[in-house]
């Protein structure tokens, strides 16, 4: 067996579970992958420095959203913890210059559990979430490179964000399949081409080189997990887009390396 692939996926809000197209796409994607021994998630919704390791025994969910119907707060995902994986992450990342902290009560936020409910609904794969210690693309790429050996140990590394993410600008888009605004389409097309061509330098410098970058990502936390995935998958061929299209005008491009 080769190295386990690395994913970057657009995770969607809690109502993703109501979208039959997107849920099918996620389920089909995971069905085509060998079942991993464990899953390591870096989500747009956990920024904490130094890099911090979440719950490793009982893994709760963090309902980090507001104003949704009550049933979204009743979702459960009782995945096993991954203490062995946490130990490996600590060994790979910890140094005097880059310490690793622990937050044993911190569970999976919606950037982690919302897609995992669709991809691994049996909740039978150990899951660990770690924080993003920075939003600097090159720093996150370096984190990914250090985590890359986990791929040879059957660990599925997932960066979970959203390929374009400007909720304030989406108020005029009313349907899941509506025409995306120009800024979302332009950024998505540019990003897709940079991924296909393997232009890592442009991706790392996307804030200066991408069209409509400040509109597509007024704050970059939803694009940032991509750089962890790119670092972990640097020795793979160019990323393959597995899911594309738009959801309320936001690009849901999701890619696989390896």
Secondary structure, 3 states (H helix, E strand, C coil): CCCCCEEEEECCCHHHHHCHHHHHHHHHHHHCCCCCCEEEEEEEEEECCCCEECCCCCCCECCCCCCCCHHHHCCCCCCCCCHHHHHHHHHHHCCCCCCCEECCCCCECHHHHHHHHHHCCCCCCEEEEEEECCCCHHHHHHHHHHHHHHHHHCEEEEEEECCCCCHHHHCCCCCCCCCCCHHHHHHHHHHHHHHHHCCHHHHHCHHHHCCCHHHHCCCCHHHHHHHHHHHHCCCCCCCEEEECCEECCEECCEEEEC
